[in-house]
Amino acid sequence: MFGVAAYTLWGVFPLYWPLLEPAGAVEILAHRVLWSAVTIGLLVFVLRRVDRFRALLRDRRRLVLLSVAAVVIAVNWATFIWGVNNGRVVETSLGYFINPLVTVLMGVFILGERLRGLQWAAMGVASIAVVVLTVEYGRPPWVALVLAFSFGTYGLAKKTAGAGAVESLALETALLAPLAGGYLVWLASQGTGHFGAEGSGHALLLMSTGIVTAIPLICFGAAAIRVSMVTIGLLQYLAPTMQFALGVLWFHEDMPPVRWVGFILVWIALAMFTAEAITHHRRRQLSLAAQASAI
């Protein structure tokens, strides 16, 4: 349920970020980091997680892993905001369609999880889809690829760290907050910042980025340490489906025939992977039930 909540909220994000214009992607990112740090910091005190937060600071291994998580999530946020605000909602959805497969591959090559035959076939179909889309776009779908690999790395770092959702996110945003705050101060000194310049409503929207960011990330962090990488991969279908629908039906982005072919190949790969995972899970449950009966 934590995972479902996280990906549903991320699915409707394309409706939110354009509301923050005319602020640019980097300025929005800085506000997102700063207000997230404030929001999560308050949660740490309210939920009495201060001791756990301090323990993370003393644990060198977890500190390194969560520092990596902070960097890659900043890259992911910036890329997503830029993509949504520059008419690439469909391509951002592609990134999160590919992401489950990237996440699973990371589980295989880094965590030692195993894939079966049909799952490898699904990976092959997905690879063909990326080639088709590269030809159609006339370039690699870099927005999609950056989103997929950055968030896959983030999930892996969070799972490996095994830290609590609230305190780990507090540490990640705390590490980024000085840079974000410094950038916003510099913008204000140059007279190019938009905080307060577009009215109180716009300023409140910028401040709300902390709450909007914190809720799904806390849910994701709670899910990442409780379920396998394969399960995380399956849950990730929710957000890109919603984002794709918004891109095509709400934002009316172009979908030439070859692009449809690429997306259909991605969906076929995901269907193959999902069907195999469900079948394997059922067989395993039957096997466990049989063993229990024998005992």
N, C-alpha and C positions, 0 to 999 in steps of 0.2 A: 504493500500500500504506500510506503514511503516513495518507492520508485515510480509508481503510477502518478502520484501527486506531483513529483518533480517534473516528469516529462510532459504532463498535461500543461503545467504552467509554462514551461519552455516553449510548448507548441503555439501559444498565443503571443509570445514575445514580439513577433513582427508588427503587431498592432500598437505596441507600446513605444518602441524606440523612436519612430518618426515624430512622436509628440514632443520630443526634446529638441528638435530643430528650432532655430537655425544653429544651435551648438553643433560643432563638428564631432566626428567619431572619437578623436583623442580627448577632447574636452569632456564628452559624455563618459568616456571610460574613466577619466580622473575622478569625476563626481561619483561614478558608480563605486569605485574603489574606496574613496574617502567616506561616503555615507554608509557603505557596507561595513567598514571598520567601526564606525560609530554605533551602528545598529547591533552588530554582533558583540561588540565590547559591552554594551548594556546588557545583552542577554547573558553574557558570561557572569556578570555580577548578580543579575536577577535569579539565574538558575544555580548560583553558587558553584560555578566551575572554575573559580580563580586558581585553586590549588592544582587542578588538572592542567590548566593553561601554563602555570609555572613549571609543572612537571615536563611539559612538551619542550619548554625552553631549555631545560636541563638535559633532555635526551638528545644527544648529538645525532643519532641515526634518524629519528623522527623529524628533527629540525631540518636536516638536509632534504629529506623526502618532501616535507611540506613546503620548503623553499622552492623546490622544483615544481611542485603543484601550483604555487603562487605565480611563478613565471609563466607556465603554460596556460593557466586559466586567464591571465591578463591578455595573452596573445589571442586566446579563443574569444574573449569578450570583445576585444578591439575589432577582430575580423568580422564577427557576427554583426556588430553595430554598423560597421562600414558597409557590409553587404546589404543589410536591410534598408539602410538609408540611401543606398545608391542603386536601387531597383534590381537587386539580385536575391530576392527572397527565395525563388525556386532553387538557385544554386546553393544557398545556405541550407535548404532542406536536403539537397543531395549530400552535403557534408554529413548530415546526421543520419541519412540512410546508409552511407558508407561506414559511419562510425561503429555500428554494432559489429561489423565484420572486422574492422581494425582492432576493436576491443578484444574480440575472440582470438585473433591472431596473436595479440600481445599475451593473452593468457596461455597460448600454446608455446610460443617461443621464449617467453620470459618466466612464466610461472609453472611451466611443465604440464599444463592441461593438454588433453589429447583430442584431436578431431578424427572423425570417422570418414569413410569414403564419400558419402553424399555431401558431407560438410565441405570437404575439399573441392568437390565439384561445384558447390555453391560459390566458393571463393573464386574459382576459375571463371564462372559466369560474371561475377561482379567485376573481375579484372577486365573482361571483354567490354563490359558496360563503360568503364572508365575510359578505355581506348576510343570507343564510339563517341562518347561525349567530348573527348579531347579533339577529335576530328571535327565534330559539329561546331564547337565553340571556336575552333581555330587556334586554340591554346589549351594547355591543361586547365581543368577547372580548379584553379589554385585556391579560390575561396573555400570550396568544398573540401579540398584535400587538407588545407590548414586547419579547418574546423574539426575534421575527422581525427587527424593525428594528434592535435593539441588536446582535445577532450579525451581521447583514448589514453594519452599519457597521464592526464590529470586523474582519471579513474584508477589507473594502475598505481600511481603514487599514493593516492588516498587509501587504496586497499592494502598496499604494502605497509604503509605507516600504521594502519589499524588504530588510529586515534579517534576520539569522540567527535561527532559531527560539529557541534557548536565550537568547542575549543580549537579544533583544527582549522576551521574557517576563520576564527578570530585571529589565529596566528598568521594565516595566509594574507588576510587583508591588512593586518598590522605591519607586515613586512613591506607591503606595497604602498601603504598610506603616506609615508613621508615623501615619496616621489610624486604621488598624485597631488598632495597638498602643495608641494613646491611648485608644481606646474600650474595649478590654479592661481596661486599667488602671483606667479609671473604673468599669467594672462591678465589678471586684474591690474597689475602695474603698467601693462602695455595698453590698457583700455580696450582689449579685444575679447575679454571674457563676457559670457552671456548670463551669468548668475545675477539675477535682479534686474538686468537690463531689458528683459522681455516681460516684466510684470511679476507680481507675486505668485500668480498661478503657475507660471513657468518655473519659478524658483522652487516652489513646492514639489513640482514634478521632478526636478533634478534631485531634490532631497529624498524623494520617494524611491530613488534607485537603490538605496540601501535595503529597504524592506522588500522590494521586488526581487532583488538579487538574493537576499539572505534566505527567504523561505524555501525556494526550490533547491538551493545548494545544501541547505541543512537536511532536507529530505533525501537528496542524492547521497550525501555523506553518510547518513544513517543507513541507507540501503547498501552502499558499496562495501561496508564492513560486515554485512550480514548475509549476503548472497554471493553466489559464484559469478565469475566474469561472464560466463555463458548466459546466466539469467539477466545480468545487467544488459548484455547485448540484445536479448529479446525485448526487454522493456523499452529500449531506445527506439523502437519502431513508432511509438506514439507521437513524439514531438515532430519528427520530420513529415509524417502524414498530415498533421494539422498545418504545418508551415507550407507544405506544397499546395494544399488546398487554398490557403490564403493567397499564396503567390499567384495562382492561376485564376481563382474565382474573385478575389477581393482586389488585388493589385493589378490584375489583367496583364501579367507578364507574357511575353511571346513564348510559344512552345512549338517550334518547327517540327516536322515529322521525324527527322533523325534524332532530335532531342527526346522525343517520346520513346523512340526505340531504346535509347540509352537508359531512360528511367525504367522502362518495362523490363529490361534485362536485370536492372538492380532489384526490382520487385520480385522477379522470378528467383533470383539468387536468395533473397530473404525468405521467400516462400519455401524453397528447398531446405534451407537451413532450419527454419522453424518446424517444418513437418518432420524432419529427421530428429530434431531435439525432442519433440513431443513423443514420437514413437519410441525413442530410446528411453525416455523417462518412464513411459508406461511399462516397457519391458523390464526395466529395473525394478519398478514397484512390484510387478508380478513375481519376479525372481525373489525379491526380499520376502514377499508374502509366502511363497512356497517354502523358503528356508525356515521361516518362522513356524509354519505348520509342521514341517518335518521334526523340528525340535520339540 
